[in-house]
């Protein structure tokens, strides 16, 4: 049995990242002799050497590299467990709760949950045409918000909570003088301005309510000519709106045009409805609406701006936390909103990856967290890839091949560089990890348009393998037709100059910018 504790594992992870005893000692706030002693204790306990220590630095042995992946997972799991335990001790919910929603309820449900449970992180997963019961059973979502009509056919294995509160509802801005009351009567609305469906345009029950309000002398707001009706009494998809057909989705319609232009106090009255939770926040968001201006045209970009910004922010956030189960539904949702694949890439995925890369460089997150972010981006790219060719009017400025050298299994940086290059209109073939020299040569030989070779190396002892790739290109008389770029944690500018590379870069962003420059020559 081997007794290596979490603190010792964390020390090994830091040393593997810093590749220097001096730097590691400073980062851990210990003396270098103490660090050396602890490392000796660990290696004696394990029974094998974890690090190679030379004058030029410290690197993992083959056994150490194998161990590194395992202890990264262990430490990450330990940190998450401690975080959850601390949250429980404080009486707060912890982790991310995944809520399955449909288009109609997305904005409303997310609003209420974030307000009511501000200390909880929620991820809202659009279910679309997917079977929500199947998603619940597979663990893709934790909760599903649905209308009461679905309860009749609900599986007995699922637990339901009925959120309905009344069979007659009025929707108010949150700062309205009546909003704090637990219940209202029709008489309470006597001195308010109320929006209601015009007579004959809704149900008999709605017409009866209208008659009661008219008898009280309540001011009933009608629709302003030229402004279509937005919110229906029951907020159900497919409800007829005037003579204009059907709503594509109520929540989507709610952000497209002003609700009413009379600056009303009470913005809606629903009869026999249990959907006040869904409608109130939409009305809340429109309470400061400026009256309709006939001369002002509302562009399609203005209409959907709020939802587009929301989905881009959520994609970025999902990448940062490595939400592999959540990313595909979010990307599909963005595409359904009409957001271009390039916009989803640049404002969503790359925004998240850049933030993750910066956090990783500062040591704020672990390697496993960075790997999860990259894996999440890769899943999203699989969805977006077919859309680039359809929508992108920019020509491909060049083609490249990228790979990690033979013996090196690291692919985090390489994958990030590939994503960044593709965002710059460069077509990339990925050879993966442990790519031998002949793989690079064969690709360049068989692809006449390939004009850039990117080689990644993350272990000092494998630098000669990079040199072998460059020499192999020379021997095949292919070196002159391509640019060679070197990167990775083990590479340096001096090494790149020594092997005759055309460029060396420190980050994925720099690599993409430099590649763009080279291909523009």
N, C-alpha and C positions, 0 to 999 in steps of 0.2 A: 504493500500500500504506500502511496506517495502523498505526503502532506505539504502541499504548496498552497498558501492561502491567497485570498483575493488581493491583498496589498502587494504580495510578491508578483502575482500575475499582472497587476496594473503596472508595476515597475518594469516588467519585461516588455509590455506593450509600448511604454514610453521610450525605452531604450531602442526598441526596434524602429520606432518612428524617427527618433533623433539621430541614431547611428553614431552617437558620440557619448562617451562616458562623462565627459565634462559638462556637455549641454544637458544631459539627463540629470546629473546631480543637481545642477542649478534649478532645473524645472521642478524637481521633486523636493528642493530645499534640504538636501542632505549633503554630506561631504563625499568626495569621490572615493576615499578609502572605505567608507561605510557602504557605498554602492557596490564597490568591488567585492567586499566581504559578503554582502547579501547575494550577489550573483553566484559566488562560489558555493554558498550554502544551497542555493536552488539547484545548481548543476549537480552537486553531490547527491542531493535528494532524488533528483530525476534519474541519475545514472548515465547521463550523456551531456555532451557539450551543446549549449544552446546558441552561443554567439562566438564568432571569430573576432578576435581583437588584434588589430594591427596598428601601426603608427598612423595610417591614413584614416582609420575609423573603425567602427564596429558594425558587423553584419551578421545576419542569421545564418546558422548552418542549415543543411538540408533538413535535419531533424527539428531544428528550431523553427524553420519556416512552416513545417507541418504542424507543430505545436501552436504556432502563432494564430492560425486560423481558429483552432479550437478554443484557446483561452480568450480570444476576442469575443466569441459568442458567449462564453461563460460570464465574463465581466459585464457585457452588455445586458445579459439576462438578470444578473445580480443587481445592476443599477436600476433596471426597470422594476424589479421586485421591491427594492427599497423605496423607490418613488411611490409605488402603489400603496405600500404599507404606511408610509408617512401621510399620504392623502387620506387613508382610512382613519388614521389616528386623529387627524384634524376634523374628521366628520365630513369630508368632501369627497365627491365622486372623482374617480381618477380614470385616466386612459381616454381613448376616443370611442364614443358611442356612435355606431353607424345606423343611421335612420333611413329606411327605404321610403321614398316618396314618389308621387307622380307629378307630372308637369303642373297640374292644377293646384296642388297644395304646396309646392316647393317653397315659394317665397313666404307664405304664411306660417307654415310649420317651423321653418328655420328661424323666423322672427321670434315666435313665442318661446321656443326652446332656449334660444340664446339670451332672451331677456329673463326668463324664469330660472334658468340654471347657468348663470354667467360663469361659474367656476368649472364647468364641464366642457370638454372639447367635443364637438359634434362633427360628424362627417355625414353629409346628406347625399345619399346614393339614388340617382334617378333610376327607377325600375323599368320605366317604359313598358315594353311588351313582355318583359320577363315575368316568370311566375314568382310572385313574392313569397309564397309558401315554400317553394323550392330554395329560394335564396336564404330564407330564415333557417331552414333545416341544414343547409350547407355552411352556415356561419358567415355568409357574405354580408348580411345585415343583422343587426341586433333587434331592431324594432321595425314595424311597418305601420304607417299611418294610412287608414282607409276609411271609406264612408260606411255608414251603418248597414247598407244593403248587403255588404259582403259578409256580415256576421252569421247570416243564416246558413251559409255553406262552409263555415270555418271548421277546419279539422279539430278534433277533440284534443289533439296533442299540443295545440297552441293556446296560450293564455291571452285573454283579451281584457282591455280596460275601456269601458264606455266613457267617452269624453263629452257626450251630449249633456246639456244643462237645461234646455228649455225648448218648448215647441213654438215659441214666438220670440223673435229677437230683433233688437235694434242695434245698429252699429254706430259707434260714436268715436270721435277723436279722443285720445287718452286724456287730454286736458279739458275736455268738455265738462261743464258744471254738473251734468247728470252721470258722468262716467263712473263716479265712485259708489253709486247706489247698487245694492244687490239686485233690485228688481224695479221695474217701471210699469206704469199703467198708461193707457192711451191718453188719459187726461194730462199726464206729465208733459206731453208733447205739444200741448196747446199753443204755447208761445214760441215754438221752434219752427225753423224752416226744414221741411222734410222732403227728401227725394223718394219717390215711389213709382212703380211702373204705371204708365198711363192706363186709364180704364180700358178694359177690353184687350190689353196687350199681355196680361199675365193670367192668373187663376181667379176663380170666383172669390176665393178667400182674400186675395189681394185687393179685389174690388170692394169687398166688404170693409176692409181696413181703411181704404181710401174714403169710403162714405162716412165712417166714424170720424176720421180726421177732418173732413170737410164740414161736418156738423159742428165740430169744436171751433171751427174758424182757423185751423192750422194752415199755414202757408205751404202749399205743395209745389215743389220746384219741378218744372218740365224741362225736357231736353232742349238745349239751344240748337237751332237749325245748323246743320253742317257738322255737328259733333255727334258721332255715333254713340249708342249706348254701350256701356262697358260691363258693369257688374250685374249679374243676374241674381234673382232672389235666393236661389239654392246653390249657386256656384258650381253647377254640374256641367261637365263638358257636353256640348251638343245642344244646349238650350237655345231656342230661337231668339234672335235679337232683332226686333222690329221686322223689317222686310229684307234685311241684309244677309240672311242665311244663318249660319251657325258659328258660334265662337270656336276657334281652333283649340284654345285652351284658356280658361278664364284668367288664370294668373298672368299669362302672357298678354292678354288683352288689357289687363288692368294697368300695365305700364306703358301702353301704346298711346293712349289719348286721355285727355282730362275726363274725369267722371261726370261732373256737373259744373256748369258755369254760373251758378247763382250764388256762389260763396255760401253754401248752406251750412247750417249748424249740425243738423242730423243728416248723415249722408246715405242712409238706407234703412229700410224696414222689411224684414223677412217674416213670412208667416209659415208656421209649421216647419221651421228650419232648425237643424242642430249644428249648423256650420258657422256659428259666430266666431269660433277660433280661427277659421280660415279667412274670413272676410275682413275682420277688424284691422289687422296690420296693413292690408292693402289700402284701406280707407285712411288709416293713420298716415301713410306715406303721401297721400294726396291732399291732406287737409290744408296745406299752404298753397294750393294751386291758384295761379293767377287766372282771372276770367279769360275766356276764349277771345282771341283777337283774329278777326276774319282775315286780316292781311298777313297773318303769320303762318307760314307753312311748317308743318312738323315733319322733319326728315325721318327716314327709317332708322338712321343711325342713332338719332336722339331717342327714338321710341324704345329701342332695346338696349340702350347703353348700360343701364343699371344691371341688367341680368348678365350682359357680356362681361362687365368688370367683375361681377361676382364669380362667374365660372372660371375666369382666368386666375383670380386670386386663389380660388379653391384648388385648381390644378397645381399651382405653384406650391401651395401649402401641402398638398398631398405628396408631391415629389419630395419635399423637404423631410417629411416624416416617414417616407418609404411606404406609402399606402398602396401596395401592389394590388390589393383586392378592390380598391376604390377607383383607381385611375382610369380604367377603360370605360366604365359608365360615365364618368365625368367628361372625358374627351368626346365620347359619342354625343353627350348632351350639348357640348360646345358646338359640334358640327351641326346638330339639329337647329341650334339658334342661328346658324348661318355664319359663324365665325370661321375664317379661313384657316386652313391647316398651318400656314406659315405664321399666322397670328397666334394660334394655339401653341405653336412651337416656341416662338420668340418671347411672347408675353406670359406664357404659362410654364412650359417645361424648362426652358433655358433660364427663366427668372428663378425658378426653384433650384435648378442645378447650380447656378452661379452663387446663390445664397448658401447652398450646402457646401460647395467647394471652398468658399471663404471661411465657413465655420470649421471645416476640416483642416484647412491650412493653419488656422489659429489654435488648433487643438481643442476646440469646443465640443466636437463630436467624435465618436469612435469610428474606426475603419468599417465596422459592420453597418453603421448607420449610413456611411457614404455609399457602401455597396448596395444597400437597400434602395437608396435614392436613385442610383444608376439603373438598377433593375426595374424600378418603377418607370423611369424615363424610357427604357427600352420597350416596355410593354406598350406605352403610349405611342411610340414611334411606329410600332407595327400597325397600329390603327390608322395613323396619319399618313404613312408612306404612300398608299394608293392615291391619296388626294393631292399630293404635291404635283404629280405629273398633269393632273386635270386642271388645276387652278393656277399654277405658277407660269407666268408669262416670261420670266427671266430665263435666258439660255444658261445651260450649264457652262461655267467658265473653265472647268478642268476636271480631270479624274485623278483619283489618288488611291493608293493601297496602304493599309495600315496594319500593323501587327506587333505583338510583343515577342521578343527574341526567344530562341530555343532555350529551354530551362527555366523560363520566367512565367509564372502562372498569374501574375497580377494583371488585371484588366480594367480597373476602375478609371485610371487616367486615360487610358486608350479609348474606352467607350465614351467618355466625356468629350475627348477631342473629336471623335467621329461625329457625334451629334452636332458639335459646334461647326465643323466643316460643312456638313450637310445644310446647315442654316445659312451658310455663305455661298450656296449654289455650287458646291463642289461635290461631285459624285464619288462615293467612297466604297471600296471593297475592303471588308474586314477579314483578315486572315486569322483572327483570334489570338490565343496565347500560345507560347512555345512554338512559334513559327520558325522553321528552319530556313537557311539562306536560299535554298532551292525553291521554296514557296514564293518568295519575293521575286526571284528571277523568272520563274515560270509565268507569274501573273504579268509582269512587265512585257515579257516576250510575246505573250498571247493577246495583249491589249495595247494596240499601237497608240491609242489616245491617252494612255496613262502617263502623266507627266510629274507625278509627285509620289515619293516613297517616304512614309513616316514610320520610324522605328522606335519602339518604346522599350526601355530597360530600367528595372527597378532594384537590381542587385549588383553591387560593385564587381563581384566575381564573374559576372556575365557580360562585362563590357567587351571582352574579346569577341563575343558572339555578334555584337553589333558590327565590329570591324569585319567579321566574316561576311556579313550581308553586303557591305560596300565592296569588298574585294570580289565577291561572286558576281556582282553587277558589272564590275570592270572586266573580269575574265570573259563574261558573256557579251562584251562590247555593247552594253546597254546603259552604262553609267552616264554617258553624255546626253542621253535623251530624257533623263529625269532629274528632278531636284530631290535631294535627300535631306530630310529633317529628322533630328534626333531629340528625344525627350524622355521623361521619366525621372524618378527620384535619384537614380544612380548616375545620370548623365550630367556633364558639365560643359561649359563653353570651350574649355581647353581640350576636352576629349573630342568634341565635335570638330574643332579645328584640326586636331591630330589625325583624324580619319578622313578628313576632306569633305565633311558634310557641308551642305549649303546653309543650314540654319540649325540653331538650338533654341528651344523655348522652354520657359519655366512653368507655364500654365496652359490650360486648354484654350482660354481666350486669346492668349498670345499666339498659340499655334495656329488658330483659325485666321487671325489677322495676318500673320507672316505668310501663311499658305496663300491667302488671297493676293498678297503683294507679289509673291513669286510667280503665280499663275497669270498675273496681269502684265508681266514683263514682255 
